[in-house]
Amino acid sequence: MSKINLFKKKEQKELTPKQQKVRTILGWVASALCVVIIIIALVISIMTITRTTGEKGVANIAGNAFMPVQTDSMEPTFDKGDLIITKIYEGDGSDLKVGQVITYKARVNNGGTLIEIFKTHRISEITNTNGTLRFTVVGDNPNPEDGAAGKDFVYVDSIVATWGSPASLNADGTFNVTKDSMGKNMGKIGVFINWLQGNRTNYFLVIVLPLILMFVVYAYILIRSFIIAKLAKTKEEAVASTATVDGLSEEDKRRLAEEYLAELARRQLEAEQSTAPAEDATPAETNTDKEDEQA
């Protein structure tokens, strides 16, 4: 196959301007999706792993703590599996009121071992004993499945965060929970967070492994782009060099050829001279021998 045919085939494979534009748009879309995935992965990683930020023992993200709900003790205010966004509490308790939902540290018996967990319940009563505030908290669900809505007694140093604003107390002792008194709730994302927290393998497969694969793909794209750019630059230099020679006149081409041949001849002569053997030296007759012959 001739070089001309090969060149024509290569031209046929080149993309049209419209195809190049579509490819560029798809590339930007793919890059944007990768950025979104990375951001989501980082946020989930922070919520899943970082549980020891500061004195509160929870991930502090711009003053907020993302708390996955693990029981139904606060239904119907929020449900098991929801992800609520609470505000980190830094006060001394004097600004808290009855009806406020708080997240606090509590110790529970887990198979004979006391472990520390986070609960989110509503303040039903506040008592002040010699300047020490004690908060009685209870869940909104009167009949939870696991009995987790029972009363707890909480002190200020155990309060981690608050959610929403205080709900007003009704005459029958219940709370008037309105939409305005409720805080931010991201819905059933908490189910996914709880699933990730419950098993390290789940976290690796869903978060770590995709990030590794994404890194490998981007590294390949970066290296490939670098090689293509270098080859394109080399091709441009070769084309520019060819165009420079082709642009010369016939007289200039002849002169350059003569100079080139003369330079080759000069180098060849120097090489021959440097490798030629030295001539044998003939011993000269001494004056004494000449005088003997005359005698």
N, C-alpha and C positions, 0 to 999 in steps of 0.2 A: 504494500500500500504506500502511495506516495506521501511526501510531507504535506502537500497541499490538501489531500483528503483528510489527513489527521487534523490539520488545522481547522478545516471546515467542521469536522465532528466536534472539536473542542468548542467552537463558536456556538454550535447548536445546543450544547449543554448549559451555556451561560444563562442566568435568569434574566427575565425581562424586568424593566423598572417597576412594573406593577407587582411582579412576584417578589422582588427585593423589598418593596414597601410592606407587603403582607408578612414576609419573614421578619422584618424589623419590628412590626407591631406585635407579632406573636412572641418575639424575644422579650419585648418590654412587659407583656402580660405575664409571661413565665417568671420574669425577674420579680415583678410585683407580688405574685403569688408566693414565691420563695421568701420574700421579705415578711409577708403576713404570717407564713408558717413559722418563721424564726421568732417573730414577736410573740405569737401565741405560745410557742414552746418555752420561751423564756419566762413568760408570765406564769404558765402552769408549773414550770420548774421552781419558781420562787414560792408559789403557793404550796407546792408539794413538799419541797425539801426544807426551805428556810422556816424553821419554827423556833428559832432562838434569837431573834433580833431584839436587842435591847432588854430592858427589865421585864417587859410584858410577856416575853416568850412566844410571840407570834410574828409572822412576817409583816413588817411595817412598810407599806407601799404608799408613799406620799401621804402619810397620816392615816391610812386606811388598812384594815385587816380583812382579808377574804376568808370567811368562815363557812365551810360546808356543813350543812345541817345533817346530823346523824340519827336523830330521833324524831318522833311525831309529837313531842310535848308542847309545841307552840302552835299546832294546827288550831284554827284555819289561818292564823296570821302569816305563817310560812310553813311549808311542808318538809317532811323528810326528803333529803336529796336536793333541796334548794341550795343555792350559793348566795349568802347574804353578804353585803358589804358594810362592815361596821366601822365606826370612827374610833381610833385609838384614844383612850381616856387618860388624861394627865392631871385631872383635878383632885381636890381633897375630899370630894363627896358632898360638899355643902350645896352644890348646884344641882344635884340629882333630886328628882321628885318621884312621888308615887305614880306609877303608870309608865315609867321609863323602862325600856328593854335594855338589859345590860348583858355583856359577855364576861364571864368570870371563871377563875380557876377553881376547880373542885376536886376533891379526892374521893375515889370510889374503890370499892373492893372488887378486885378482879382475880378470882380463884385463890383467895386468901392473901393476895398482895395488893397493897394500896398503890394506886397509880393516879397521876394528875391528868385531868382532862379539862376541856373547855365546855361550859354550858352557856346557853343564852336563854334567859328567862326575864320575866317582868317584875319590877319592884312592887310589892303589895303593901309594904309597911316600912317605916323608917323610925328607928328609936335612937335616942341620944343619951348615953349613960356617961356622965362626967366628961363630956366632950368627945367621947368615942361613938362614932356612928356605926349602927348595925342595920343592914338592909335585909328584910325578909323578901325572898323572891319565889315566884311560882310560875309554872307554865300556863299558857292560855287554854290548853286542852284539858278539860276536867277528867277525861278518861283515856289517858294514853295507853298504848299497848304494853309498855314496859314499866309503867309507873314513874316515869322520869319527870313528871310535872309536879311532884311533891315539893313541899317547902324546903328551901335551903336558907341558911343564915350566912350572909356575906359581909366582909369588912372591906374597907377602901383599898387596902393593899392587894386584894385578890381581884379587883375589877380591872378588866383588860380593855374593854371597849363599850361603846353605846350604839344603839341602832334606832333610828327614827327619833321621834319626839314623844313626850309623855302622853298617854291616852287618859282621857277623863274617867273618873270613877262613877259608876251608876249607883243608884240607891240600893240595889240588891247585892252590891259588893263586886259585881263584874265590871269589866272595863269596856268603854265605848271605843273600840278600835276602828278608826277611820282611815281612809286612804292617805290623808294628809299626815297622820301620825306614824305611818309606816315608812321604814327606810328603804334602801335600794336592795332589790332582789333580782339575781340573774337567772332564776329558775333552776331547772334540773341539771345545770352544769355541775352542781355539787355531787351528783351521782357519779359522774366521770372522775371528779377529783378524789372522791372516796375510793373508787375502783383503783386509781393509780396509787394512792397511798397504801392500799391494802396489800400490794404485791410488787416487789422490786422488778420482777420479770415483766409485768405489765408496763411499768414506767420505761424500762429499757426498750421494749419493742415499739412503744408508741412515741416516745420522745427522743431517746438517745440514738437509736438506730437510724431513724429518718434524718437526723441532723448529720450523722456520719456520712450517710449516702449523699446528702446534699453537698457536703464539703468535698467529697471525692468528685462529684459531677462538676462542680464549679472549678476545682483545681484542673480537671481535664480540659474544660472549656478555656481556661486562662492560658494553659500551656499551648493548646492547639492554636489559639488566636495569636500568641507570640510567634510561633513557628510560621504561620501563614503570613504575618506581617513582615517577618524577616525575608521569606522567599519572595514576596511582592517587591520589597525594596531592592533585592538583588536583581530581579527581573527588570525593574525600572532603570537601574544603573547600566545593565547590559544593553537595553534598548537605546538609552541615551548615548552610550559609547558608539554603537552601530550607526546611529543617526548622525553623530559628529563626523565619522569617516565618510559616510555616504554624501555628506554635504560639501566635501572638498571638490575642488576642480581637478581635471585630469592632470594639469601641470603640477599641482600640489601633491597629488597621489604619486606621480612619477618621482618627484623630488624626495618624498618621504621614503619611497622604495629604494632609491639610490643610496640615501643616507643609511638606511637599515642594512643594505648589502655591504656598504663600505665598513660599517661598524663590525659586521660579522667577519669580514676579511681581516680587519685589524686584529681582532681577538684571536683568529686562527693563526696569524703570523706570530703573535706573541707566544701562543702556546707551542708552536713549532720551535721557536728560538729557545725557549726555556727547557725543552726536552732534547735538543741536539747534543751529541757527544763531543767532548773537547778534543782538539787536534793533538797528535803525538808530537812531542818536542824532540827535534834533532840535535844531538849534542854538537856543539861548535868545536871546530878544531882550535887547539890552543896555539899561541904564538911560538911556543917552544918546539912543537912538532914541525911547524913551517920552517923554522930555522934549521932543524936537523935535516930536512929534506934538501935545503939549499946547499948545505955542507956536503 
